[in-house]
Amino acid sequence: MTIELIRANLEKSRNILQELNIMAATYSSSSEEGKIMIDKSARAMIDQLRIIHASISPLVKEIRVVAGRRVAFREVKKPRTYERVATATGPVYVSKQSKAKFLEDVGMSSKTLREVKLKIAKPREYEQKIIMAKPSFLTSISSSIFGPTASGLTKSSIYRSVDSDLKKANMPYMLSTYISMILFVTFLSFIVSLAVALAVSQGIMMTIIRNVAIALIVTVIVFFLMLSYPANVVRSNKRKIESELPFAASHMAAIASSKVEPSRIFTILAMTQEYKTFAAEIRKVVNQINVYGYDLTTALKNVSKATPSEKLGDLFNGMATTITTGGNLTSYLQEKAKSILLDYRFSRERYSTIIGMYSDIYTALLIAAPLIFMLLLAIMSVLGTTFIGLDIATLSNLGIAVIAVLNIAFIIFLNITQPEV
């Protein structure tokens, strides 16, 4: 009987340690109020561990090992002073003197954990409201006008990659809906640009033709901007995911080290606010399991095909393979996190080298060259000469405009090439 008491207490200790590991993994991503609640719950759990371990030592002393060819246990006959306490994870046996304190700690830790779960549940309710929100005015009017036409265009080769990009970009549109939006916005831009072109033409035939041509060009530009928007979102999300991935992978490895069920890793990360873009991909895995009923490995393989980042897809495929083959998921995640973090450091070092080269180009093109240009203008003004029929004032204005445009273009280029922080 004493052996069973010890086993029950050790099992309870193991469960408490697992809960403490999970709380430690989620502590950094919790709000300040959540951290206070987790601290209170952790202290109560540590007190429970002290009481349980204080009860184990006397229990062990009640057992005497009889040496021989077969090891046997003989219990010492003495009155027991331990009482059974029922908990959510099974019974535990503590001394009569510690029972009241243990029950108080159990109640405190359970209460604070429930409060933490309620705090975490609020964002999930908010997400559900967003998912169930009504279509926007633009979506409704586009579908009502161009819906039938858009449905027939879904098989067109020009829209073949848009469907995949919509899924990878996590945009809440079906392909036919987005095509109808493209057609509506393009048609609207044509009407507006044509009206402006005719309004400023003043009845002159050549001016009307020129302005109508400009309106057509604007319409084509709007069409291709709308067509390429999902792909741009995919590229932006890829950069954000790969900037968060080294730290998120380390977080996953820390949670996995607590020996929790693998699907719990994704549930915990889905609730965190620390990795915004990465958490969206994690929620895909959770939805595949909870909504569609797939097992974890199938969900990982499905999401790996619909994620913008090849590195994240490789991580998910590796996790699926490790789980299927019965490998050590913790070791895999730890090694993968080290590899991803090493790539992250190398990419930052490469960017530091490249940005130094950009600074040299900027100095030569947009600082030294304008100074030489101004010097040449000063010499030309003294000599009274012109350049390709342009006087000094026109050349000065043209030079200022070119310098301004090049500076704006350089800033946009740096913004595009800069890695996410």
N, C-alpha and C positions, 0 to 999 in steps of 0.2 A: 504494500500500500504506500509506503514511504517513497518508493521509486516513482510511483505515479504522481505524487505531490510535487516531487522535484521536477519531473518532466513537464507538468502543467506550468510550473513557475518559469522554467526556462523557455517554454514556448511563448508565454506572455512577454518575457523579456525580449525575445527576438522580434515580436510584433511591435513592441514599443520602439525598439531601435530602428526598425524599418520606417516607422512613422517619423521619427526624428530625422532620418536621412532625407526623406521626401520634403519635410519642412525646411531643412537646410538648403536643399536644391532650389526651392521656390522662394527663399527669403529675400534674395537680392532683387527679384523682379516684383516684389509686393509693394503696395503703397505704405506710407508711414503708419497709418492706422492698422494695416494688415501685419506689419512687422511687430507692432506692440502686442497684438493678439497672439502671434506666433511665439513671441518671447514668453508670454504668460503660459501658454499651453506647453511649451518646451520645459519650463521650470517645473510644472506640475508632473510631467512625464518623468523627468529626472528624479523627482521625489518618489514616484511610484517604483522606479528601478531600485532606489536605495532600500525601500521597504521590502521589495521582493527578494533582493539579494541578502538582506539581513535575515530573512526567513529561510533561505536555502542553506546557510551554514549550519544552523542547529539540526535541520533535517538530515544533512549529510552525516552529522555526528551520531545520528540514531541508527546508522547502518554500519555493520561490522563485516569486513571481507574475510571469508574463510578460504585460506590458501589451499591449493590442491591441484590435481590434474584438471579439474573443471572448476572454474570460478563460480562461487555461489554467494548469495547475499542472505544474511540472517538479521532480521530486525530485532532491535532491543525492545523488550516489552516495557513501555513507560507511558504514562498518560499523555495524550496529545494536547497541545495548547494552540492549535492552528484552526482557523475557521475558513470555510469556503466562501469566496466572493465571486459572484457571477459578473462577467464583463462581456462586452460586445464580441470579443475575439476568443472567448473561452473562459473557464474558471481559473482562479488563482488562489493560493493558500497562504495566508499571512497570520501573524500572531494576533491574539485578541487585543493586545495593547495598541497595535498599529492599524487595526481595522478601520477605525473612525477616520484617521488621517488618510489612509489609502482611498476610502470612498470619497472623501473631500477632494483629493487630487484627481480622481477619475472624473468626478462631476465637473471640476473646473476645466480640465483639458477637453472634455467632450463639448462643453458649452462654448469655449473659445474657438474650437475647431469648427463648430456649426456656424459661428459668426463669420469666420474667415470664408467658409464655403458660400455663405450668403453674399458676402462682398464680391466674391469672384463671379457669382451667378449673374450679377447685374449687367456686366458687359455682354454676356451671352444673350440675355433678354433683349438688349439693345440691338444686337446683331440679328436676332430673329425678326424684330420690327423692321429692320432695313430690308431683309430678304422678302418680307411679306408686303412691302410698300407698293403702292399703285404705280403703274407706268407713268413716266413724265409726259408733259404735254407734247414735247417734240416727238417722243416715241409713238404716242397715240395718233397724232395727226399724220405722221409719216406712214404708219401702217395702214391707216384708213385710205390714204390717197394712192400710195405706191405698193401696198401689200401684195396684190395679185401679181404685179409685174416683178416684184422682188423675189417671190416664190419661184418664178420661172427662171430667174437668173442665178439661183443657187448652184446650178450645175456648170455655170460658165467658168472657164479656166482662169479668167482674170480675178475671180473671187475665191479661187481654190485654197490659197494660203490664209485667207482672212478668217475662216472658221477656226483653224488651229490657233491663230494669233489671239482670237477672242477668248478662247479657253485658257491659253497661257497667261493672258493679261488679266484674267479674273474679271472680265467685263460682263455685266449681267444682260447680255443680248444674245438672242438666237441669230444665226447668219441671215435669215430672211429679214428680220427686224432691222439689223444694222444696214443691210443693203437698201432697204426702204428709206432709212435715215440719210444715207449717202445721196440717193436720188433726190430726196426732198431738199436737202441743204444745197445741192448743186443747182437744182431748178430755181430755188429762191435766190441764190447768188447771181444766176444769169438774169433773172427779172430785174433785180436791183441794179446790177451793173449796166444792163441795157437801158434802163430808165435814166440813169445818170448820164450815160453816153449820149442819148438823144437830147437830154436837157441842155447839155453844154455844147452841142454841135452847131446851134444857131442856124440851122437850115442849109448849111453848106455841104454839098454832096461829098466831097473828098474828106471833109472832117467827120461826116456821119460814118463813112466807110471805115475810116481809121479808128474811131471810137468804138464802133461795133466789133471790129477785130480785137481791140483791147478788152472789151467785155467778154468775148469768147475765150481769150487767153486767161482772164481771171477765173472764168467758170471751169476751165480745164485744170487750173492750179488748185482750185477748191476741191474738185473731184479727187485728184490724186492725194491731196492732203488728208481728206477724209478716209480714203482707201488705205493710206499708209499709217494712219493714227494707231490702230491696234499694234502694228509692228513696232512703232516707236515706244509704246507703253511696255511691250515685252522687253525691249532693250533696256529701258529704264529700270524695270523690275529685276532684270538679270543683274544689273550693276548693284542694286540695293541688296539683293539676296546674297550675292557673293561677298559683299562687304560685311554682312551679318553672319555668314555661314561659319567662319572660324570660331567665333565666340558661342554661337548656338550649338555647334557640334561638341564643343567642350562641355556646354551645359547638359547636352544629352548624355554624354559619357558620365558626368557626375551623377545624374539621376539613375542611369543604368547600373552604376556601382552599388546602389542601395538594394539591388536584387529585386526590383519591382517587376511586374509583368510588362513586357515590351510595349504593349498598347498604352500603358499608363504614361510612358515617356511622352507620347504625342498628346495625350490629354492634358498633362501638366503644361507643356510648352504652348498648347493652343490657347490657354488661359492667360499667358503672360503678355504684358504690354511692352516688354523690352525689345522684342524683335518684330517690328510691325509687318514688314513684307514677308519675312520668313514664316511668321505665324500664320499668314494666309495660306501658305503651302501646307503647313502642318494641319490646318483645319480641313483641307481637302482630304487628307488621310483619315482624320477622325470622322468626317462625313461619310466617306466610303465604307467605314466600319459600322457606324451607328445608324445611318440612313439607308444605305444600299445593302447592308448585311454581308459585305465581303469580309474574308479573314484578313489579318494584318499583312501577310506577304502579298496577297493579290492586290490589296489597296496600295501598298508601296510601289508595286510594279506599274499599276495604272497611273498613279500620280507622277511617277518618274518620267512618263511619256508626255505629260501635260504641264511640266514645270519649265519656266523660262531658262533655268540654269542647268547646264550639262553637269556641273560639279554636284549640284544637289541631286540630280537624277542618278548620278553614279553612286552617291551616298545611300540613297534609298534602295537601289538595286543591290548594293553590297549588304545592306541590312537584311533585305529579303532572303538573299542567298545564305547568309550566316544563320538566320533563324531556321530556314528550311533544312540545312545540313546539320543543325544542332551545335553550331560553333559557339564560341564565347562572344556574346554581343558586346559586353563591356570592353574587352580587349580590342575588338574591332573598332568600336567608336573612339577609344583612346588613341589608337594608332592613326585612324583617319583624321581625328581632330589635330594631331600633331602635323600630319602631312598638309592639311588645308591651311593651318596657321603658318607653316613654312612658306607655302606658295603666296600667302597674303603678304608676308614680310618681303619676299623677293619682288612682288609686284609694286610695292611701295618704294623699294629701292630703285627699281627701274624707272618709276615715274619721277623720282627725285633727280635722276640723271637726265631724263628727257626734258624736264622743266627748266634745267640749267641751260640746255641747248635752245629752248624757246626764248629764254631771257636774252641770249646773245642775238638771236634773230630779231627780236623786238627792238633791242638797242640799235642795231645796225639799220633796220628798215624804218622805224618810226621815231627815232630820236636823232641819229646822225644824218640820215637822208633828208629830213625836213630842214635841218640846219644848212646843209649844202644847198638845198633848193632855195632857201631864203637868201643865201649869199649870192647865188646866180641871179635872182630877181633884182637884188640891189645893184649888181654890176650892169644888168640889162637896162635898169632905169636910168643909170648914169649915161650909158651909151645911147639910149633912146631907141633901142631895137625892139623888134617883136619876134614872136615864135609861132610859126605856122599861122600867121595872120592874127594871133591873139595878143592884145596889149598886156601891160604889166598888171593892171587891176584885175582883168579877167583871169590871168594865170594865177594870181594870188588867191582869188576866190575858189578857183578850181582846185588848187593845191590844198587849201584848207578843207574843202569837201572830201577830197580823196583821203587825206590823213584821218579825218573823223570817221569815214566809212571803214578804213583799215583798222582803226582802233576798236570800233564796235565789232567787226568781224573777228578780230583777235580775241576779244573777251568772250564772244560766243564760242569760238573754237576751244578756248581753255575750259569753259564751262562744260562743253560736251565731252572732252577728253579727260577731265578730272575724275579720279575715282571717288566713289562714295566714302564718306568718313563715318 
